Amino acid sequence: MLSSLEAFGPVFCRALPWALALSLAAGCTVPALSSPAGPGKTPMTTPTPAAPPAPSDAAPSEADAVTPLLAYADRLRGLPGPELAQEIARLGNAVSAGDQLRLALTLSQTRQLPDLVRAQELLQRALANNSEEARPLHALARLLAARFAEQRRAEEQLDRQNQQLRDLQRRLEQTQDKLDALKEIERSLSSRPPAAPASSPRGRTRPPSP
């Protein structure tokens, strides 16, 4: 019995390092197990990254819609009257909100009260339009409506002053005509020869009786 143990001892000593090495290698490759969730505990989960939103046909922003109109208004300031008339004819009966604001800007440059009234009506139509194309232009339309209202008051006051000036000029012309007529009467009176003095009745001779 003792001899057999002594014979097995060297073999066991040689195999022991290999067994330890295999155990360590196996321990490195085994994944760590997550601890089971205890009662009342929520198991930890890894958050899933959100997918990027799909591209959609979004409405244009306010800056994208307003910037071209501001450039258009700046270009209108240098146009003479005939070219303004051509632009008004080109836009015609504007249907879209953008064209309505363009036509309103063009009409406001003519400095004519009827055109300004038409421009205000176009702005009201654009403000009443609640489409995705028109909503970004509402702020600019309200700003232009306030500006056009002030311009209309100034134009109406200027028209009243011009009418008063025309009335005054007409009265001055009528007064001048009356003065000219009086001067003409005075000249005609001064150019007449003086009348002969009338003879007294005592100095008359009676004709001889037959």
ROSE-4610 file (N, C-alpha, C; in Angstrom, 1 decimal, always signed):
// ROSE-4610
residu = [M/M/M/L/L/L/S/S/S/S/S/S/L/L/L/E/E/E/A/A/A/F/F/F/G/G/G/P/P/P/V/V/V/F/F/F/C/C/C/R/R/R/A/A/A/L/L/L/P/P/P/W/W/W/A/A/A/L/L/L/A/A/A/L/L/L/S/S/S/L/L/L/A/A/A/A/A/A/G/G/G/C/C/C/T/T/T/V/V/V/P/P/P/A/A/A/L/L/L/S/S/S/S/S/S/P/P/P/A/A/A/G/G/G/P/P/P/G/G/G/K/K/K/T/T/T/P/P/P/M/M/M/T/T/T/T/T/T/P/P/P/T/T/T/P/P/P/A/A/A/A/A/A/P/P/P/P/P/P/A/A/A/P/P/P/S/S/S/D/D/D/A/A/A/A/A/A/P/P/P/S/S/S/E/E/E/A/A/A/D/D/D/A/A/A/V/V/V/T/T/T/P/P/P/L/L/L/L/L/L/A/A/A/Y/Y/Y/A/A/A/D/D/D/R/R/R/L/L/L/R/R/R/G/G/G/L/L/L/P/P/P/G/G/G/P/P/P/E/E/E/L/L/L/A/A/A/Q/Q/Q/E/E/E/I/I/I/A/A/A/R/R/R/L/L/L/G/G/G/N/N/N/A/A/A/V/V/V/S/S/S/A/A/A/G/G/G/D/D/D/Q/Q/Q/L/L/L/R/R/R/L/L/L/A/A/A/L/L/L/T/T/T/L/L/L/S/S/S/Q/Q/Q/T/T/T/R/R/R/Q/Q/Q/L/L/L/P/P/P/D/D/D/L/L/L/V/V/V/R/R/R/A/A/A/Q/Q/Q/E/E/E/L/L/L/L/L/L/Q/Q/Q/R/R/R/A/A/A/L/L/L/A/A/A/N/N/N/N/N/N/S/S/S/E/E/E/E/E/E/A/A/A/R/R/R/P/P/P/L/L/L/H/H/H/A/A/A/L/L/L/A/A/A/R/R/R/L/L/L/L/L/L/A/A/A/A/A/A/R/R/R/F/F/F/A/A/A/E/E/E/Q/Q/Q/R/R/R/R/R/R/A/A/A/E/E/E/E/E/E/Q/Q/Q/L/L/L/D/D/D/R/R/R/Q/Q/Q/N/N/N/Q/Q/Q/Q/Q/Q/L/L/L/R/R/R/D/D/D/L/L/L/Q/Q/Q/R/R/R/R/R/R/L/L/L/E/E/E/Q/Q/Q/T/T/T/Q/Q/Q/D/D/D/K/K/K/L/L/L/D/D/D/A/A/A/L/L/L/K/K/K/E/E/E/I/I/I/E/E/E/R/R/R/S/S/S/L/L/L/S/S/S/S/S/S/R/R/R/P/P/P/P/P/P/A/A/A/A/A/A/P/P/P/A/A/A/S/S/S/S/S/S/P/P/P/R/R/R/G/G/G/R/R/R/T/T/T/R/R/R/P/P/P/P/P/P/S/S/S/P/P/P]
num = [1/1/1/2/2/2/3/3/3/4/4/4/5/5/5/6/6/6/7/7/7/8/8/8/9/9/9/10/10/10/11/11/11/12/12/12/13/13/13/14/14/14/15/15/15/16/16/16/17/17/17/18/18/18/19/19/19/20/20/20/21/21/21/22/22/22/23/23/23/24/24/24/25/25/25/26/26/26/27/27/27/28/28/28/29/29/29/30/30/30/31/31/31/32/32/32/33/33/33/34/34/34/35/35/35/36/36/36/37/37/37/38/38/38/39/39/39/40/40/40/41/41/41/42/42/42/43/43/43/44/44/44/45/45/45/46/46/46/47/47/47/48/48/48/49/49/49/50/50/50/51/51/51/52/52/52/53/53/53/54/54/54/55/55/55/56/56/56/57/57/57/58/58/58/59/59/59/60/60/60/61/61/61/62/62/62/63/63/63/64/64/64/65/65/65/66/66/66/67/67/67/68/68/68/69/69/69/70/70/70/71/71/71/72/72/72/73/73/73/74/74/74/75/75/75/76/76/76/77/77/77/78/78/78/79/79/79/80/80/80/81/81/81/82/82/82/83/83/83/84/84/84/85/85/85/86/86/86/87/87/87/88/88/88/89/89/89/90/90/90/91/91/91/92/92/92/93/93/93/94/94/94/95/95/95/96/96/96/97/97/97/98/98/98/99/99/99/100/100/100/101/101/101/102/102/102/103/103/103/104/104/104/105/105/105/106/106/106/107/107/107/108/108/108/109/109/109/110/110/110/111/111/111/112/112/112/113/113/113/114/114/114/115/115/115/116/116/116/117/117/117/118/118/118/119/119/119/120/120/120/121/121/121/122/122/122/123/123/123/124/124/124/125/125/125/126/126/126/127/127/127/128/128/128/129/129/129/130/130/130/131/131/131/132/132/132/133/133/133/134/134/134/135/135/135/136/136/136/137/137/137/138/138/138/139/139/139/140/140/140/141/141/141/142/142/142/143/143/143/144/144/144/145/145/145/146/146/146/147/147/147/148/148/148/149/149/149/150/150/150/151/151/151/152/152/152/153/153/153/154/154/154/155/155/155/156/156/156/157/157/157/158/158/158/159/159/159/160/160/160/161/161/161/162/162/162/163/163/163/164/164/164/165/165/165/166/166/166/167/167/167/168/168/168/169/169/169/170/170/170/171/171/171/172/172/172/173/173/173/174/174/174/175/175/175/176/176/176/177/177/177/178/178/178/179/179/179/180/180/180/181/181/181/182/182/182/183/183/183/184/184/184/185/185/185/186/186/186/187/187/187/188/188/188/189/189/189/190/190/190/191/191/191/192/192/192/193/193/193/194/194/194/195/195/195/196/196/196/197/197/197/198/198/198/199/199/199/200/200/200/201/201/201/202/202/202/203/203/203/204/204/204/205/205/205/206/206/206/207/207/207/208/208/208/209/209/209/210/210/210]
x = [+0.8/+0.0/+0.9/+1.8/+2.7/+3.5/+3.9/+4.8/+4.0/+2.7/+1.9/+1.7/+1.6/+1.4/+2.7/+3.8/+5.1/+5.3/+4.8/+5.0/+4.1/+2.9/+1.9/+2.3/+3.1/+3.4/+4.1/+5.1/+5.8/+4.9/+4.0/+3.1/+2.2/+1.6/+0.7/+1.4/+2.6/+3.3/+3.6/+3.8/+4.0/+2.7/+1.6/+0.3/-0.3/+0.0/-0.6/-0.4/+0.8/+0.9/+0.1/+0.0/-0.8/-2.3/-2.7/-4.2/-4.5/-3.5/-3.8/-3.8/-2.9/-2.8/-4.0/-4.6/-5.8/-7.0/-7.0/-8.1/-8.1/-6.9/-6.8/-7.2/-6.8/-7.1/-8.6/-9.2/-10.7/-11.4/-10.8/-11.5/-11.4/-10.4/-10.3/-11.3/-11.7/-12.6/-14.1/-14.4/-15.8/-16.3/-17.5/-18.0/-18.6/-18.5/-19.0/-20.5/-21.1/-22.5/-23.1/-24.1/-24.7/-25.5/-25.4/-26.0/-27.5/-28.2/-29.7/-30.3/-31.4/-32.0/-32.8/-32.5/-33.2/-34.6/-35.3/-36.7/-36.7/-37.6/-37.7/-36.6/-35.8/-34.7/-35.0/-34.8/-35.0/-33.7/-33.8/-32.6/-32.1/-30.8/-30.1/-30.1/-30.6/-30.6/-29.8/-29.2/-28.4/-29.3/-29.2/-30.1/-29.8/-30.9/-30.7/-30.6/-29.6/-29.6/-30.8/-31.3/-32.5/-32.1/-32.9/-32.7/-32.8/-32.0/-32.2/-33.5/-34.1/-35.4/-35.4/-36.4/-36.4/-36.6/-35.9/-36.1/-37.5/-38.1/-39.4/-39.4/-40.5/-40.6/-41.2/-40.3/-40.7/-41.0/-41.9/-42.2/-41.0/-40.8/-39.7/-39.7/-38.5/-38.5/-38.8/-39.0/-39.3/-38.2/-37.0/-35.8/-35.7/-35.9/-35.8/-36.9/-38.1/-39.2/-39.1/-38.5/-38.5/-37.3/-36.2/-35.0/-35.1/-35.7/-35.8/-36.7/-37.7/-38.6/-37.9/-37.1/-36.3/-35.4/-34.7/-33.9/-34.7/-35.9/-36.8/-37.2/-37.5/-37.9/-36.7/-35.5/-34.3/-34.1/-34.4/-34.2/-35.3/-36.5/-37.6/-37.2/-36.5/-36.2/-35.5/-34.8/-34.1/-34.8/-36.0/-36.7/-37.4/-37.3/-38.1/-39.6/-40.4/-41.8/-42.3/-41.7/-42.1/-41.8/-40.7/-40.3/-41.2/-41.6/-42.5/-43.9/-44.3/-45.6/-45.5/-44.3/-44.1/-44.1/-43.5/-43.5/-44.9/-45.7/-47.1/-47.9/-47.7/-48.4/-47.9/-46.6/-46.1/-46.7/-46.8/-47.4/-48.9/-49.5/-51.0/-51.8/-52.7/-53.5/-52.7/-52.0/-51.1/-52.0/-51.6/-52.4/-51.7/-50.4/-49.6/-49.3/-49.0/-48.7/-47.5/-46.5/-45.2/-45.4/-46.2/-46.5/-47.4/-48.3/-49.1/-48.2/-47.2/-46.4/-45.5/-45.0/-44.2/-45.0/-46.3/-47.1/-47.4/-47.6/-47.9/-46.7/-45.5/-44.3/-44.1/-44.4/-44.3/-45.3/-46.5/-47.6/-47.2/-46.6/-46.3/-45.2/-44.5/-43.4/-43.9/-45.2/-45.7/-46.1/-46.3/-46.7/-48.0/-48.9/-50.3/-51.2/-52.2/-53.1/-53.9/-54.5/-55.2/-54.3/-53.1/-52.2/-51.9/-51.7/-51.5/-52.7/-53.9/-55.0/-55.1/-54.7/-54.7/-53.6/-52.5/-51.4/-51.9/-52.6/-53.2/-54.1/-54.9/-55.9/-55.1/-54.0/-53.2/-52.6/-52.1/-51.6/-52.6/-53.8/-54.9/-55.2/-55.1/-55.3/-54.2/-53.0/-51.9/-52.0/-52.5/-52.6/-53.8/-54.8/-55.9/-55.5/-54.4/-53.9/-53.1/-53.6/-53.0/-52.3/-51.9/-51.1/-49.7/-49.0/-47.6/-46.7/-47.0/-46.2/-46.4/-47.7/-48.0/-47.7/-47.7/-47.5/-46.2/-45.0/-43.8/-43.7/-44.7/-44.7/-45.6/-46.3/-47.3/-46.6/-45.5/-44.8/-44.4/-43.9/-43.5/-44.8/-45.8/-47.1/-47.6/-47.6/-48.1/-47.2/-45.9/-45.0/-45.3/-45.5/-45.8/-47.1/-48.1/-49.4/-49.4/-48.6/-48.5/-47.8/-46.8/-46.0/-46.9/-47.7/-48.5/-49.7/-50.1/-51.2/-50.6/-49.4/-48.8/-48.6/-48.1/-47.9/-49.2/-50.3/-51.6/-52.1/-51.9/-52.3/-51.5/-50.2/-49.4/-49.8/-50.1/-50.6/-51.9/-52.8/-54.1/-54.0/-53.1/-52.8/-52.2/-51.3/-50.7/-51.7/-52.6/-53.7/-54.6/-54.9/-55.7/-55.0/-53.7/-53.0/-52.9/-52.7/-52.7/-54.0/-55.1/-56.4/-56.6/-56.2/-56.3/-55.5/-54.3/-53.4/-54.1/-54.7/-55.4/-56.6/-57.3/-58.4/-58.0/-56.9/-56.3/-55.8/-55.2/-54.7/-55.9/-57.0/-58.1/-58.8/-58.8/-59.4/-58.5/-57.2/-56.3/-56.4/-56.6/-56.8/-58.1/-59.2/-60.5/-60.3/-59.6/-59.4/-58.6/-57.6/-56.8/-57.6/-58.5/-59.4/-60.3/-60.8/-61.7/-60.9/-59.6/-58.8/-58.5/-58.2/-57.9/-59.2/-60.4/-61.6/-61.8/-61.5/-61.7/-60.7/-59.5/-58.5/-58.9/-59.5/-59.9/-61.1/-62.0/-63.0/-62.5/-61.5/-60.8/-60.1/-59.5/-58.8/-59.8/-60.9/-61.9/-62.6/-62.7/-63.3/-62.3/-61.1/-60.1/-59.8/-60.1/-59.8/-61.0/-62.1/-63.3/-63.0/-63.4/-63.2/-64.1/-63.7/-64.6/-65.9/-67.0/-68.3/-68.3/-69.0/-69.1/-70.0/-69.7/-70.5/-71.9/-72.9/-74.3/-74.5/-75.2/-75.5/-76.7/-76.6/-77.7/-78.9/-80.1/-81.4/-81.4/-80.8/-80.9/-80.2/-79.2/-78.4/-78.9/-80.0/-80.5/-81.3/-81.3/-82.0/-83.3/-84.4/-85.6/-85.6/-86.1/-86.2/-87.3/-87.1/-88.1/-89.5/-90.5/-91.9/-92.2/-93.0/-93.4/-94.4]
y = [-1.2/+0.0/+1.2/+1.3/+2.5/+2.6/+1.4/+1.5/+2.0/+1.7/+2.2/+3.7/+4.2/+5.7/+6.4/+5.7/+6.3/+6.3/+5.3/+5.3/+6.3/+6.6/+7.5/+9.0/+9.2/+10.6/+11.4/+10.9/+11.7/+12.0/+11.0/+11.3/+12.4/+12.4/+13.4/+14.8/+14.8/+16.1/+16.7/+15.8/+16.3/+16.8/+16.2/+16.5/+17.7/+18.0/+19.1/+20.4/+20.8/+22.1/+22.2/+21.1/+21.2/+21.4/+20.7/+20.9/+22.3/+22.9/+24.3/+25.2/+25.0/+25.9/+25.8/+24.5/+24.4/+25.0/+25.0/+25.6/+27.1/+27.7/+29.2/+29.6/+28.8/+29.2/+29.1/+28.1/+27.9/+29.1/+29.5/+30.6/+31.9/+32.2/+33.4/+33.5/+32.3/+32.4/+32.3/+31.9/+31.9/+33.2/+33.7/+35.0/+35.1/+36.4/+36.6/+36.6/+35.9/+35.8/+37.0/+37.6/+38.7/+38.1/+38.9/+38.5/+38.5/+37.5/+37.5/+38.6/+39.1/+40.2/+39.7/+40.4/+40.0/+40.5/+40.2/+40.7/+42.2/+42.9/+44.3/+45.1/+44.4/+45.0/+44.9/+45.9/+46.0/+45.5/+44.6/+44.2/+45.3/+45.4/+46.5/+46.0/+47.0/+46.7/+47.8/+47.4/+48.4/+49.2/+50.6/+51.4/+51.2/+51.1/+51.0/+52.4/+52.7/+54.1/+54.3/+55.5/+55.9/+56.0/+55.6/+55.7/+57.1/+57.5/+58.9/+59.1/+60.3/+60.5/+60.5/+60.0/+59.9/+61.2/+61.5/+62.9/+63.0/+64.2/+64.5/+65.9/+66.1/+67.4/+68.4/+69.0/+70.0/+71.3/+72.1/+73.4/+74.4/+75.3/+76.2/+77.1/+77.3/+78.2/+79.6/+80.4/+81.8/+82.5/+82.3/+82.9/+82.6/+81.3/+80.9/+81.5/+81.8/+82.4/+83.9/+84.5/+86.0/+86.6/+85.9/+86.5/+86.8/+86.0/+86.4/+87.6/+87.7/+88.9/+90.2/+90.1/+91.3/+91.7/+90.7/+91.0/+91.6/+91.1/+91.6/+93.1/+93.4/+94.7/+95.7/+95.2/+96.1/+96.4/+95.4/+95.6/+96.5/+96.5/+97.4/+98.9/+99.2/+100.6/+101.4/+100.6/+101.3/+101.2/+100.7/+100.6/+101.9/+102.3/+103.5/+103.1/+104.1/+103.9/+102.9/+103.0/+102.0/+100.6/+100.4/+99.0/+98.5/+99.4/+99.0/+98.6/+99.3/+99.0/+97.6/+97.3/+96.0/+94.9/+95.2/+94.1/+93.9/+95.0/+94.8/+94.0/+94.2/+93.5/+92.0/+91.8/+90.4/+89.6/+90.2/+89.4/+89.2/+90.2/+90.0/+89.7/+88.8/+88.3/+87.3/+87.8/+86.9/+85.9/+84.7/+83.6/+83.2/+82.9/+82.4/+83.5/+83.2/+84.2/+85.0/+84.3/+84.9/+86.0/+85.6/+86.6/+87.7/+87.4/+88.5/+89.6/+89.1/+90.1/+90.8/+90.1/+90.8/+91.8/+91.5/+92.5/+93.7/+93.4/+94.5/+95.4/+94.8/+95.7/+96.5/+95.9/+96.7/+97.8/+97.6/+98.6/+99.8/+99.4/+100.5/+101.5/+101.1/+101.9/+103.0/+102.8/+103.8/+105.1/+105.2/+106.4/+106.9/+106.0/+106.3/+105.7/+106.5/+106.0/+104.8/+104.7/+103.5/+102.3/+102.4/+101.2/+100.8/+101.8/+101.5/+100.8/+101.2/+100.5/+99.0/+98.8/+97.5/+96.6/+97.2/+96.5/+96.1/+96.9/+96.5/+95.3/+95.3/+94.2/+92.9/+93.0/+91.8/+91.2/+92.1/+91.7/+91.0/+91.5/+90.9/+89.5/+89.3/+88.0/+87.0/+87.5/+86.6/+86.3/+87.2/+86.9/+85.9/+85.9/+85.0/+83.6/+83.4/+82.1/+81.4/+80.2/+79.4/+78.2/+78.2/+77.1/+77.1/+76.0/+75.8/+76.8/+77.2/+78.1/+79.6/+79.9/+81.2/+81.6/+80.6/+80.9/+81.5/+81.1/+81.8/+83.2/+83.6/+85.0/+85.9/+85.4/+86.2/+87.4/+87.1/+88.2/+89.3/+89.0/+90.1/+90.8/+90.0/+90.7/+91.6/+91.3/+92.2/+93.4/+93.3/+94.4/+95.4/+94.8/+95.6/+96.3/+95.6/+96.2/+97.4/+97.3/+98.5/+99.6/+99.3/+100.4/+101.0/+100.2/+100.7/+101.5/+101.2/+102.0/+103.4/+103.5/+104.8/+105.6/+104.8/+105.5/+106.0/+105.2/+105.6/+106.9/+107.0/+108.2/+109.4/+109.2/+110.3/+110.7/+109.7/+110.0/+110.7/+110.3/+111.0/+112.4/+112.6/+114.0/+114.8/+114.2/+115.0/+115.3/+114.4/+114.7/+115.8/+115.8/+116.9/+118.3/+118.3/+119.5/+119.9/+119.0/+119.4/+119.9/+119.3/+119.8/+121.2/+121.5/+122.8/+123.8/+123.4/+124.2/+124.6/+123.5/+123.8/+124.7/+124.6/+125.5/+126.9/+127.1/+128.4/+129.0/+128.2/+128.7/+129.1/+128.4/+128.7/+130.0/+130.2/+131.5/+132.7/+132.4/+133.5/+133.9/+132.9/+133.2/+133.9/+133.5/+134.2/+135.7/+135.9/+137.3/+138.1/+137.5/+138.2/+138.5/+137.6/+137.9/+139.1/+139.2/+140.3/+141.6/+141.6/+142.8/+143.2/+142.2/+142.6/+143.2/+142.7/+143.3/+144.7/+145.0/+146.3/+147.3/+146.8/+147.6/+147.9/+147.0/+147.2/+148.2/+148.1/+149.1/+150.5/+150.6/+151.9/+152.5/+151.6/+152.1/+152.6/+151.9/+152.3/+153.6/+153.8/+155.1/+156.3/+156.0/+157.1/+157.4/+156.5/+156.8/+157.5/+157.7/+158.4/+159.9/+160.6/+162.1/+162.8/+163.9/+164.6/+165.1/+165.0/+165.5/+167.0/+167.6/+169.0/+169.6/+170.8/+171.4/+171.8/+171.6/+171.9/+173.4/+174.1/+175.5/+175.8/+177.1/+177.5/+177.9/+177.8/+178.2/+179.7/+180.6/+182.0/+182.4/+181.7/+182.1/+181.6/+180.9/+180.3/+181.4/+181.4/+182.4/+181.7/+182.4/+181.8/+181.9/+180.9/+181.1/+182.1/+182.8/+183.8/+183.2/+183.9/+183.4/+183.6/+182.8/+183.0/+184.1]
z = [+0.0/+0.0/+0.0/+0.8/+0.9/-0.3/-0.8/-2.0/-3.2/-3.3/-4.4/-4.4/-3.2/-3.0/-3.4/-3.0/-3.3/-4.8/-5.5/-7.0/-7.7/-7.1/-7.7/-7.4/-6.4/-6.0/-7.0/-7.7/-8.7/-9.9/-10.2/-11.4/-11.0/-9.8/-9.3/-9.3/-8.9/-8.8/-10.1/-11.2/-12.5/-13.2/-12.8/-13.5/-12.8/-11.6/-10.9/-11.6/-12.0/-12.7/-13.9/-14.7/-15.9/-15.6/-14.6/-14.3/-13.8/-13.0/-12.6/-13.8/-14.7/-15.9/-16.8/-16.9/-17.7/-17.0/-15.7/-14.9/-15.1/-15.0/-15.2/-16.6/-17.6/-19.0/-19.2/-18.6/-18.8/-18.1/-16.9/-16.2/-16.9/-17.8/-18.5/-19.6/-20.2/-21.4/-21.0/-19.7/-19.3/-19.1/-19.7/-19.4/-18.1/-17.5/-16.2/-16.2/-15.3/-15.2/-14.4/-14.9/-14.2/-13.0/-11.9/-10.7/-10.8/-10.3/-10.5/-9.7/-10.3/-9.6/-8.4/-7.3/-6.1/-6.0/-5.0/-4.9/-4.7/-5.5/-5.4/-6.2/-6.9/-7.7/-9.2/-9.9/-11.4/-12.1/-12.9/-13.6/-14.5/-14.6/-15.4/-16.9/-17.7/-19.1/-19.8/-20.9/-21.7/-22.6/-22.5/-23.4/-24.9/-25.7/-27.1/-27.7/-28.5/-29.2/-30.1/-30.0/-30.8/-32.3/-33.1/-34.6/-35.0/-35.9/-36.4/-37.1/-37.0/-37.6/-39.1/-39.7/-41.1/-41.7/-42.8/-43.5/-43.9/-43.7/-44.2/-44.9/-45.6/-46.4/-45.4/-44.6/-43.6/-44.3/-43.6/-44.2/-44.1/-44.9/-44.9/-43.6/-43.1/-41.9/-42.2/-41.1/-41.4/-42.0/-41.6/-42.3/-43.7/-44.1/-45.5/-46.3/-45.7/-46.5/-46.6/-45.6/-45.5/-46.3/-46.2/-46.8/-48.3/-49.1/-50.5/-50.7/-49.9/-50.0/-49.6/-48.6/-48.2/-49.4/-50.0/-51.2/-52.3/-52.5/-53.6/-53.3/-52.0/-51.7/-51.9/-51.6/-51.8/-53.3/-54.1/-55.5/-56.1/-55.5/-56.0/-55.8/-54.8/-54.5/-55.6/-56.5/-57.5/-58.9/-58.9/-60.2/-60.6/-61.8/-62.2/-62.4/-62.7/-62.8/-63.9/-65.1/-66.1/-65.7/-65.1/-64.7/-63.6/-62.7/-61.6/-62.2/-63.3/-63.9/-64.6/-65.2/-65.8/-64.8/-63.6/-62.6/-62.0/-61.9/-61.4/-62.4/-63.7/-64.7/-64.7/-64.5/-64.5/-63.3/-62.2/-61.0/-61.2/-61.8/-62.1/-60.8/-61.0/-59.8/-59.0/-58.0/-57.2/-56.4/-56.5/-55.8/-54.5/-54.6/-53.5/-52.5/-51.3/-50.3/-50.6/-51.2/-51.5/-52.6/-53.7/-54.7/-54.3/-53.3/-52.8/-52.1/-51.3/-50.6/-51.6/-52.7/-53.7/-54.4/-54.8/-55.4/-54.5/-53.2/-52.3/-52.2/-52.1/-52.0/-53.3/-54.4/-55.7/-55.8/-55.4/-55.4/-54.4/-53.3/-52.4/-52.9/-53.9/-54.4/-55.4/-55.9/-56.9/-56.2/-54.9/-54.2/-54.6/-55.0/-55.4/-54.4/-53.9/-52.8/-53.3/-54.5/-54.9/-54.9/-55.3/-55.3/-53.8/-52.9/-51.5/-50.9/-51.3/-50.7/-51.2/-52.5/-53.0/-52.4/-52.0/-51.3/-50.0/-49.2/-47.9/-48.1/-49.1/-49.3/-49.6/-50.3/-50.6/-49.3/-48.4/-47.1/-46.3/-46.3/-45.5/-46.1/-47.4/-47.9/-47.5/-47.5/-47.1/-45.6/-44.8/-43.3/-43.1/-44.0/-43.8/-44.3/-45.0/-45.5/-44.4/-44.0/-42.9/-43.5/-44.7/-45.2/-44.7/-44.9/-44.4/-45.2/-46.4/-47.1/-46.6/-46.2/-45.8/-44.3/-43.4/-42.0/-41.7/-42.3/-42.1/-42.5/-43.4/-43.9/-43.1/-42.1/-41.4/-40.6/-40.0/-39.2/-40.2/-41.3/-42.3/-42.8/-43.0/-43.5/-42.5/-41.2/-40.2/-40.1/-40.2/-40.2/-41.4/-42.6/-43.7/-43.6/-43.0/-42.9/-42.0/-40.9/-40.0/-40.7/-41.5/-42.2/-43.3/-44.0/-45.1/-44.5/-43.3/-42.6/-42.4/-41.8/-41.6/-42.9/-43.9/-45.3/-45.8/-45.6/-46.2/-45.5/-44.1/-43.4/-44.0/-44.2/-44.7/-46.1/-47.0/-48.3/-48.3/-47.4/-47.4/-46.9/-45.9/-45.4/-46.5/-47.3/-48.4/-49.5/-49.7/-50.7/-50.2/-48.9/-48.4/-48.5/-48.2/-48.3/-49.8/-50.7/-52.1/-52.6/-52.1/-52.5/-51.9/-50.7/-50.1/-50.9/-51.3/-52.1/-53.5/-54.1/-55.4/-55.2/-54.1/-53.9/-53.7/-52.9/-52.7/-54.0/-54.8/-56.1/-57.0/-57.0/-57.8/-57.3/-56.0/-55.4/-55.8/-55.7/-56.1/-57.6/-58.4/-59.9/-60.1/-59.4/-59.5/-59.0/-57.9/-57.5/-58.5/-59.0/-60.1/-61.3/-61.7/-62.8/-62.5/-61.3/-60.9/-60.9/-60.4/-60.5/-61.9/-62.7/-64.2/-64.8/-64.5/-65.0/-64.5/-63.3/-62.8/-63.4/-63.6/-64.3/-65.7/-66.4/-67.8/-67.8/-66.8/-66.8/-66.5/-65.6/-65.3/-66.6/-67.3/-68.5/-69.6/-69.7/-70.7/-70.3/-69.0/-68.6/-68.8/-68.5/-68.7/-70.1/-71.1/-72.5/-73.2/-72.6/-73.2/-73.3/-74.3/-74.4/-73.4/-72.9/-71.9/-72.5/-71.9/-72.4/-72.5/-73.6/-73.8/-72.7/-72.2/-71.2/-71.7/-71.0/-71.4/-71.4/-72.4/-72.5/-71.6/-71.0/-70.1/-70.9/-70.4/-71.2/-71.5/-70.7/-70.9/-72.2/-72.5/-73.7/-75.0/-75.0/-76.2/-76.9/-78.3/-79.1/-79.6/-79.6/-80.1/-81.6/-82.3/-83.7/-84.1/-85.2/-85.6/-85.9/-85.5/-85.7/-87.2/-87.8/-89.2/-89.4]
